[in-house]
Amino acid sequence: MRVLGLSSGTSYDGIDAALVEFESDGPRLHARLVRTGAVPYSERTRDAIRAALPPNRVDLGAVCRLDTWIGQEFAAVAASYQDEKPELVCSHGQTLFHWVDGGQALGTLQLGQPAWIAERTGLPVVSDIRARDIAAGGQGAPLVAILDTLLLADRPSAGALNIGGIANLTVPAKGLAYDTGPGNALLDAAALRLTGRAYDENGELARSGRVLPGLLGDLLQDPYYDRRPPKSTGKELFHPGYLPQTDASPADLLATLTELTAVTIAAEVAEHGLASLVVSGGGVRNAYLMDRLTELVGPAVVTTSDALGVPADVKEALLFALIGWLTAHGLAGTLPACTGARTASVLGSVTGPLAPRTATAPVRLLVGR
């Protein structure tokens, strides 16, 4: 079965796509990456997303426009893959709000109307992926635990880290997955405010600065870091308004925020005694962040998901292709121990007809091209 996974993360820079051909072999599931890619959002849509994210306030007209524009842009990406004959699309859409209160996830909102994809391609579309887990008492995040657990089935001492706007860690041996705190979110917000650029390329400006111990100590006082998993967070907490008011130079502030991301991840790696860490996400492109992370998590060995056949920038799109495959076969896409849900759930709602299929629930995923 060929499934097209579509995703846009908390950095909202564009739409990642992975067309994956799945073949079930009993407990092993083989995944072949047929085609992958990334398409930037239009300037109109990207600016509208930025204006709608916390701490900004929006009206329902803005929400409706965003739901339409994001849906149309996802549909255009999906249509560009039709020559490769996908049978199903699984679209995560764009998270605009993840409602957490007192450590409990109460709701989540992803926009990108799936009807535009179904109408443009004629294919069934799985969407609204996170809501079912929240309804079952879970965090609705990080859903990547199902993929990490299958990928690392033969690596009991390894953990998987994804650094997007928010960083999340999966520890398969302990049945844990949770958001550790900010990944690129504060770094990108500071770069935009201080330099006018969307991000600090390769972390070069941060590398030229120095970490400010007092400011770092203040940032580490956030109660989120003391909460026990399962837990999740987002730009509802780590948004531009969270940035400290300081006279620090841009380089020093970025160096300190980089250290915040690296230190909070490293503390969790040490907590679980991991021997290796497999990293993916946009944070892999930040050379200075990766250098700091590698130093702080030692002696744990840091690699990227490319070593498992999964390009670091493609992993989340692959995740949603996997969830689409699981949903099409009536199989749960969550691990309750990781999200905190009462029970495992088949994820998403389906737009368009989807013929039922059956397969054995996989215990290992093998990825190739």
C-alpha positions in Angstrom: 0.0 0.0 0.0 1.3 3.4 -0.9 0.6 6.2 1.6 1.5 9.8 1.2 2.3 11.4 4.6 2.0 15.2 4.8 3.2 17.3 7.8 4.1 20.8 8.9 5.7 21.2 12.3 5.8 23.9 14.9 8.4 25.9 12.9 5.7 26.3 10.2 8.2 26.8 7.4 6.4 24.5 4.9 5.0 21.1 4.1 7.0 18.0 4.3 5.9 15.0 2.2 6.9 11.3 2.2 5.3 8.8 -0.2 5.9 5.4 1.4 5.2 2.0 0.0 4.4 -0.4 2.9 4.6 -4.2 2.8 3.6 -6.2 5.8 5.6 -9.4 6.6 4.0 -10.6 9.8 5.5 -8.7 12.7 7.9 -6.8 10.4 6.7 -3.9 8.4 8.8 -2.8 5.4 8.7 0.8 4.3 10.2 2.0 1.1 10.6 5.7 0.6 9.3 6.2 -3.0 9.7 10.0 -3.0 10.1 12.7 -0.4 10.2 16.5 -0.6 9.5 19.8 1.1 7.5 22.7 -0.2 7.6 26.1 1.5 4.3 27.8 2.5 3.4 30.8 0.4 4.3 34.0 2.1 0.6 34.8 2.6 0.0 31.6 4.5 3.2 31.7 6.5 2.5 35.3 7.6 -1.1 34.4 8.5 0.1 31.4 10.6 2.6 33.6 12.4 -0.1 36.2 13.1 -2.4 33.5 14.5 0.0 31.8 16.9 0.1 32.6 20.6 0.3 35.1 22.2 -1.6 36.8 19.3 -5.4 36.8 19.3 -7.5 36.0 16.2 -11.1 36.0 15.1 -13.0 33.2 13.5 -12.6 34.7 10.1 -8.9 34.3 10.3 -9.3 30.7 11.5 -11.5 30.0 8.5 -9.1 31.6 6.0 -6.2 29.6 7.5 -8.1 26.3 7.4 -8.8 26.9 3.7 -5.4 28.2 2.7 -3.5 25.5 4.5 -5.8 22.9 3.1 -5.3 24.2 -0.4 -1.5 24.2 -0.1 -1.5 20.7 1.3 -3.8 19.7 -1.6 -1.4 21.1 -4.1 1.5 19.1 -2.7 -0.6 15.9 -2.6 -1.6 16.5 -6.3 2.1 16.7 -7.3 2.6 13.1 -6.1 -0.2 11.5 -8.1 2.1 10.2 -10.9 3.5 7.9 -8.2 0.0 6.5 -7.5 -0.6 6.9 -3.8 -3.7 5.1 -2.5 -4.2 7.2 0.7 -3.1 10.5 2.1 -2.5 11.1 5.8 -2.4 14.8 6.5 -1.4 16.2 9.9 -2.1 19.8 8.9 -0.7 22.7 10.9 -1.0 22.9 14.7 -2.3 26.3 15.7 -3.1 25.5 19.4 -2.4 22.7 21.8 -4.5 23.2 24.9 -2.7 22.0 28.1 -3.9 23.1 31.5 -2.4 21.8 34.7 -0.4 19.2 32.9 -3.5 17.7 31.2 -4.1 18.1 27.4 -7.7 19.2 27.0 -7.8 19.9 23.3 -5.8 20.5 20.1 -6.3 22.3 16.9 -4.7 21.4 13.6 -5.9 23.4 10.5 -5.8 22.4 6.9 -9.2 21.3 5.7 -8.8 17.7 4.3 -11.7 18.1 1.8 -9.4 20.2 -0.4 -7.0 17.3 -0.6 -9.7 14.7 -1.3 -11.3 16.9 -3.9 -8.0 17.7 -5.7 -6.7 14.1 -5.7 -9.8 11.9 -5.5 -8.0 9.9 -2.7 -9.2 9.1 0.9 -7.6 11.4 3.5 -6.9 10.6 7.1 -6.7 13.8 9.2 -7.4 15.3 12.6 -4.8 12.8 13.9 -4.3 13.9 17.6 -7.8 14.5 18.9 -8.7 10.8 19.5 -5.8 10.3 21.9 -6.7 13.4 23.8 -10.3 12.2 24.1 -8.9 9.0 25.6 -7.1 11.0 28.3 -3.7 11.3 26.5 -1.5 14.2 25.6 -2.0 13.8 21.9 1.8 14.1 21.6 4.4 13.1 20.9 2.8 10.7 18.4 6.2 9.8 17.0 6.6 7.2 19.8 5.0 4.6 17.6 7.5 5.1 14.8 10.5 5.4 17.2 9.6 2.2 19.0 9.4 0.3 15.7 12.6 1.8 14.4 14.6 1.1 17.5 13.2 -2.4 18.2 16.6 -3.9 18.1 18.4 -1.1 20.0 17.3 -1.4 23.7 19.7 1.2 25.0 18.9 3.9 22.4 16.6 6.9 22.5 15.1 9.0 19.7 15.1 12.7 19.7 13.3 15.0 17.4 14.2 18.7 17.4 11.5 20.8 15.8 10.1 23.9 17.3 9.6 21.7 20.4 12.0 18.9 21.3 10.6 15.5 22.1 12.3 12.3 23.3 11.3 8.7 23.0 12.7 6.0 25.3 11.4 2.7 23.9 12.9 0.6 26.6 10.8 2.4 29.3 7.7 3.0 27.2 8.2 6.8 27.5 7.8 9.6 25.0 7.4 13.3 25.9 8.3 16.9 25.0 11.5 17.9 26.8 10.9 21.6 26.2 11.9 24.1 23.4 13.8 22.9 20.4 14.1 25.7 17.8 11.0 27.7 18.9 12.8 30.3 21.1 15.9 30.3 18.9 13.9 31.1 15.8 11.8 33.7 17.6 14.9 35.5 18.9 16.6 35.4 15.6 13.6 36.9 13.9 13.2 39.6 16.5 16.9 40.5 16.8 18.2 40.0 13.2 15.1 40.0 11.0 16.1 36.5 9.8 13.8 33.5 10.3 16.6 31.5 11.9 20.3 31.6 12.9 21.8 29.6 10.0 24.0 26.7 11.4 23.8 28.5 14.8 26.7 30.7 13.7 25.6 33.8 15.6 25.0 31.7 18.7 28.4 30.1 18.3 30.0 33.6 18.4 28.3 34.5 21.7 28.7 33.3 25.3 26.3 31.6 27.6 24.9 33.9 30.3 24.7 31.6 33.4 22.3 33.9 35.3 19.9 34.1 32.4 20.1 30.4 31.8 19.4 29.7 35.4 16.3 31.9 35.3 15.0 30.1 32.2 15.6 26.7 33.8 13.2 27.6 36.6 10.2 27.1 34.4 7.9 24.5 36.1 7.5 22.5 32.9 10.9 20.9 33.3 10.0 19.5 36.8 6.8 17.8 35.5 7.0 14.1 35.1 6.0 12.4 31.8 3.7 11.9 30.0 3.7 15.6 29.2 3.5 17.8 26.1 4.0 21.5 25.4 4.1 23.9 22.4 4.2 27.4 21.3 1.4 28.2 23.6 4.1 28.3 26.3 7.4 28.8 24.3 6.2 31.6 22.1 7.9 34.9 21.2 6.5 36.6 24.3 8.3 34.1 26.4 11.7 35.6 25.4 13.4 37.3 28.3 13.7 41.1 28.5 17.4 41.5 28.5 20.2 43.9 27.4 22.2 40.8 26.3 23.7 41.0 22.8 22.0 39.0 20.1 24.9 36.5 20.0 24.8 36.0 23.8 21.0 35.6 23.9 21.1 33.0 21.1 24.0 31.2 22.8 22.0 31.0 26.0 18.9 29.8 24.3 20.8 27.2 22.5 22.2 26.0 25.8 18.7 25.9 27.2 17.6 23.5 24.5 20.8 21.4 24.8 20.8 21.3 28.6 17.2 20.3 29.0 17.6 17.5 26.5 20.8 16.3 28.1 19.2 16.1 31.5 16.6 13.7 30.2 19.1 11.6 28.3 21.1 11.2 31.6 17.9 10.5 33.5 17.3 7.4 31.4 20.9 6.3 31.1 20.8 6.1 27.3 23.8 4.8 25.5 22.9 6.4 22.1 20.7 9.1 20.8 19.2 9.1 17.3 18.4 12.7 16.3 16.0 14.0 13.6 14.2 17.2 12.8 15.2 20.7 11.7 17.5 21.1 14.7 19.9 18.7 13.0 20.8 21.5 10.6 21.9 23.7 13.5 25.6 22.7 13.8 26.2 24.6 17.0 23.2 23.1 18.7 24.3 19.6 17.6 27.9 20.3 18.9 26.6 21.4 22.3 24.2 18.4 22.5 26.9 16.0 21.6 29.2 17.3 24.3 26.5 17.5 27.0 25.0 14.0 26.5 28.4 12.2 26.4 29.3 9.4 26.8 26.0 8.7 24.9 26.7 8.5 21.1 24.8 10.9 18.9 23.8 9.9 15.4 21.0 11.1 13.1 18.0 9.1 11.9 19.7 8.9 8.5 21.6 5.9 9.9 18.3 4.1 10.1 17.4 4.9 6.5 15.2 7.8 7.6 16.5 11.3 6.4 16.3 13.6 9.4 14.0 16.1 7.6 11.6 13.4 6.5 10.9 11.6 9.7 7.6 13.3 10.6 6.2 12.9 7.2 7.1 9.2 7.4 5.4 9.1 10.8 2.1 10.3 9.3 2.4 7.9 6.4 2.8 5.1 9.0 -0.2 6.4 10.9 -2.2 6.4 7.7 -1.3 2.8 7.0 -2.2 1.8 10.6 -5.5 3.5 10.4 -6.3 2.0 7.0 -5.7 -1.5 8.6 -7.7 -0.7 11.8 -4.6 -0.7 13.9 -3.8 1.6 16.8 -1.4 4.4 16.2 -0.7 5.3 19.8 1.2 3.8 22.7 -0.8 4.7 25.8 2.2 4.5 28.1 3.8 7.2 26.1 0.8 9.6 25.7 -0.9 8.8 29.0 -4.1 7.7 27.4 -6.4 5.1 28.9 -6.3 3.0 25.8 -4.6 2.8 22.4 -6.6 4.4 19.6 -7.0 4.1 15.9 -6.2 7.7 14.9 -7.8 10.2 12.7 -11.0 10.9 10.8 -11.4 9.8 7.1 -12.6 12.0 4.3 -13.7 9.9 1.3 -14.2 6.1 1.0 -11.5 3.9 2.5 -11.8 0.2 1.9 -11.1 -1.8 5.0 -7.8 -3.8 5.1 -6.3 -6.3 7.6 -2.7 -6.8 8.8 -0.8 -8.0 11.8 0.3 -5.2 14.2 4.0 -4.7 13.4 6.7 -4.9 16.1 9.5 -3.7 13.9 9.8 -1.2 11.0 12.6 -1.5 8.3 13.0 1.5 6.1 14.8 1.6 2.7 14.7 3.2 -0.7 
